[in-house]
């Protein structure tokens, strides 16, 4: 991907279907120039993960994804040893001196790589996505610091493995917990919020080409007004896209109160939210 300017990055992303605003393009530009990871925060469904996929597509790189969750540990993020295979080797070589055997079973043959080590060891450049890092405990977050700062992984039995080709790294967070200062220092920060009406209209038209622009503008205005309400789960961009496809499938080309009310279940995921927004629509 050309990195001459943020504008060229924006154009490259648009070419693969991702419509960035100026701030997103600028942060990606700086991350490439400074060779730093990007920490992307924002509400669920605003395009954080899609940005990583788009960058992988633009660069022609493989995407390696580490999906974070509570209880994720070193064995699932970095590496672990194939204990069953090691045990079979020990049993087969029961009479071998342990000093020789230990050097054998703690070798590449018995190493199981996980996403972080896989990204470091890849001979081809990759995009590494650490998705929803705010879901892991602080201890697991700390394990990632060596990768994010030095682009290397230390394995006691094998030594330090350095990246032969530095991956492009994106971390996403829904901001469900405060991340450590050590992690934040190693990254460029990018906050992606819900899009403006104009940008959401552009996204709808680009992703659902059969959607009339006038209808897309009406949808974007309604979605923006719904997000301003004190509801439990505001609709994301992906839900706006689902709504667009729903309207097309039902043959709805105008958004009156009845059409919106009948399809609110596509935008909203809680009945209390549906009832609240329907009441607001009835009063307007």
URCORMO-V228478 format. One record per residue. PSI is psi in radians with two decimals (NA if undefined). NEAR is the number of other C-alpha atoms within 8 Angstrom. Layout:
PSI_NEAR ; PSI_NEAR
This chain:
2.37_6 ; 2.42_7 ; 0.50_10 ; -0.52_6 ; 2.83_8 ; -0.58_12 ; -0.70_8 ; -0.59_10 ; -0.76_15 ; -0.74_13 ; -0.70_8 ; -0.71_11 ; -0.72_14 ; -0.58_10 ; -0.41_7 ; 0.23_9 ; 0.13_9 ; 2.13_10 ; 1.69_10 ; 2.69_10 ; 3.11_8 ; -0.64_9 ; -0.74_7 ; -0.81_10 ; -0.69_13 ; -0.77_9 ; -0.73_12 ; -0.75_11 ; -0.84_12 ; -0.65_9 ; -0.68_12 ; -0.73_10 ; -0.69_7 ; -0.11_6 ; 0.88_8 ; 2.64_11 ; 2.79_13 ; 2.21_14 ; 1.98_13 ; 2.03_13 ; 2.77_13 ; 2.99_12 ; 2.76_10 ; 2.44_6 ; 0.34_8 ; 0.06_13 ; 0.34_8 ; -0.90_12 ; -0.65_9 ; -0.52_8 ; -0.76_9 ; -0.75_12 ; -0.70_9 ; -0.73_12 ; -0.66_10 ; -0.71_13 ; -0.77_9 ; -0.74_11 ; -0.23_7 ; 0.55_6 ; 2.71_11 ; 2.44_8 ; 2.13_11 ; 2.14_10 ; 2.22_9 ; 1.87_11 ; 2.04_7 ; 2.63_12 ; 2.85_9 ; 2.28_7 ; -0.06_6 ; 2.34_11 ; -3.06_7 ; -0.64_10 ; -0.44_8 ; -0.21_10 ; -0.73_12 ; -1.20_12 ; 2.89_12 ; 2.88_11 ; 2.56_9 ; 1.50_9 ; -0.63_7 ; -0.76_6 ; -0.65_8 ; -0.74_11 ; -0.71_8 ; -0.70_8 ; -0.72_9 ; -0.76_9 ; -0.63_7 ; -0.52_6 ; 0.82_8 ; -0.43_6 ; 0.08_4 ; 2.49_7 ; 2.38_6 ; -0.65_6 ; -0.62_6 ; -0.68_8 ; -0.69_11 ; -0.70_8 ; -0.41_8 ; -0.84_7 ; -0.36_10 ; 1.12_12 ; 3.06_10 ; -0.59_5 ; -0.49_6 ; 0.15_12 ; 2.26_11 ; 1.94_8 ; 2.47_9 ; 3.08_12 ; -0.78_12 ; -0.80_11 ; -0.62_12 ; -0.72_9 ; -0.67_13 ; -0.68_17 ; -0.23_10 ; 2.27_11 ; -0.38_6 ; 2.53_6 ; 2.43_11 ; 2.90_14 ; 2.14_16 ; 2.08_14 ; 2.04_14 ; 1.71_13 ; 2.27_12 ; 0.95_12 ; -0.38_12 ; -0.11_13 ; -0.29_10 ; 2.83_12 ; 2.85_10 ; -0.61_8 ; -0.73_6 ; -0.65_11 ; -0.71_11 ; -0.54_8 ; -0.44_8 ; -0.20_8 ; -0.66_10 ; -0.69_10 ; -0.75_11 ; -0.47_10 ; -0.72_7 ; -0.17_6 ; 0.94_11 ; 2.83_11 ; 2.28_12 ; 2.15_8 ; 2.01_8 ; -0.71_6 ; -0.37_6 ; -0.31_8 ; -2.79_7 ; 2.25_9 ; 2.03_10 ; 2.63_9 ; 2.23_12 ; -0.45_8 ; 1.98_9 ; 2.22_9 ; 2.70_11 ; 2.17_12 ; 2.28_12 ; 2.29_13 ; 2.37_13 ; 2.63_14 ; 2.38_13 ; 0.13_10 ; 0.69_9 ; -0.30_7 ; 2.81_6 ; 2.24_6 ; 2.77_8 ; 2.66_7 ; -0.59_6 ; -0.70_7 ; -0.79_11 ; -0.63_11 ; -0.52_7 ; -0.08_10 ; 2.73_10 ; 2.42_12 ; 2.36_10 ; 2.10_10 ; 2.17_7 ; 2.06_12 ; 3.13_7 ; 2.50_8 ; 2.80_8 ; 2.90_7 ; -0.74_10 ; -0.77_9 ; -0.66_10 ; -0.65_11 ; -0.79_13 ; -0.69_9 ; -0.79_9 ; -0.79_14 ; -0.68_13 ; -0.70_8 ; -0.40_8 ; 1.39_10 ; -0.49_8 ; -0.05_5 ; 2.15_11 ; 2.48_8 ; -0.66_8 ; -0.73_6 ; -0.68_11 ; -0.73_13 ; -0.74_11 ; -0.74_9 ; -0.80_12 ; -0.67_13 ; -0.72_9 ; -0.75_8 ; -0.72_10 ; -0.70_10 ; -0.62_8 ; -0.71_10 ; -0.41_10 ; -0.20_6 ; 2.63_7 ; 1.29_5 ; 2.92_8 ; -0.74_6 ; 1.67_8 ; 2.61_8 ; 2.40_11 ; 3.09_10 ; -0.69_11 ; -0.60_8 ; -0.56_10 ; -0.71_14 ; -0.72_11 ; -0.69_10 ; -0.73_11 ; -0.81_13 ; -0.57_9 ; -0.79_10 ; -0.70_10 ; -0.76_10 ; -0.60_7 ; -0.05_6 ; 0.46_6 ; 2.10_9 ; 0.04_7 ; 2.46_6 ; 1.61_11 ; 3.14_6 ; -0.71_8 ; -0.78_7 ; -0.72_10 ; -0.81_9 ; -0.71_9 ; -0.36_7 ; 0.18_10 ; -0.49_10 ; -0.31_9 ; -0.61_10 ; -0.61_11 ; 2.56_12 ; 0.01_9 ; 2.38_8 ; -0.60_8 ; -0.67_6 ; -0.72_12 ; -0.81_12 ; -0.71_8 ; -0.81_9 ; -0.66_10 ; -0.67_10 ; -0.70_8 ; -0.73_8 ; -0.65_9 ; -0.51_7 ; -0.37_5 ; NA_4
